[in-house]
Amino acid sequence: MTARLSGKRIFITGAAQGIGLALAKAFLHEDAALFLIDRDASLLDREAEVLKESGGQFGWMAADITDTKAIASAVAQAAEEVGPINALVNNAGVNVFAEPLQTSDEEWQRCFDVNLKGAWNCCKALLPGMIEMGGGVVLHIASTHAFTIIPHTFPYPLAKHALLGMTKSLGIEYAPKNIRVNALAPGYVATQKVIDYWNSFPDPVAAEAETMKLHPGGRIATPEEIAMAAVFMVSDECPFMNATCLTIDGGLSVQQHPV
């Protein structure tokens, strides 16, 4: 432990698996106090009980980020268990991929409710407290979908483009209040969501191989690699980084034509 996050009381959404769980582990290792939420109560309970063994200030609650009342309750519980939150990581998200003209109203609504409105619900609930405390940090886990387009993934990129817009807007709006708002944009990461994506193809092994071929280094990121970058962005090591986005995709979005 190097205590890079000592004094940070961090609220993490979608924390029961994948990148969110990796964030929680990395943040705990750096001496942060954490409050975790996820809509999967049983999975959250199971993972939180394991994390609790590492010690430190730590709490959790099952909550859906699209439910403003649930978020208000979670914020209140977090204040009681770990203290007033001074850092928010909006990690929760959902893949909604379709052909544009075949996208149902339900798919559209679900995509924006989780990937955009949910993040705003958490910001709206926690920013007033940060302002009152004299500062804070918000980190949105965006995606390379926020500035590149993969065919047949509509309307997910729209929501992520909007999330990046919200990052810039809130960062500029609250900079005078000593609040930094940034985004981190992973490319492909070895999470269950990506495995499920491969499994949606008739030949999952071939789909995985094609994904690897897209990347200059021939591999995709681990959740832990994303978490290491998030530690830096939430810490006080980058005090002048605001209203911007850090890309972690192994060079995927820079390479014009896959090899």
Secondary structure, DSSP 8 states (H G I E B T S, - for coil): ---TTTT-EEEEESTTSHHHHHHHHHHHHTT-EEEEEES-HHHHHHHHHHHHTT-SSEEEEE--TT-HHHHHHHHHHHHHHT-S--EEEE------EE-GGG--HHHHHHHHIIIIIHHHHHHHHHHHHHHHHT-EEEEEE--GGGT---TT-EEHHHHHHHHHHHHHHHHHHHGGGTEEEEEEEE-SBSSHHHHHHHHTSS-HHHHHHHHHHHSTTSS-B-HHHHHHHHHHHHSTT-TT--S-EEEESTTTTT-SS--
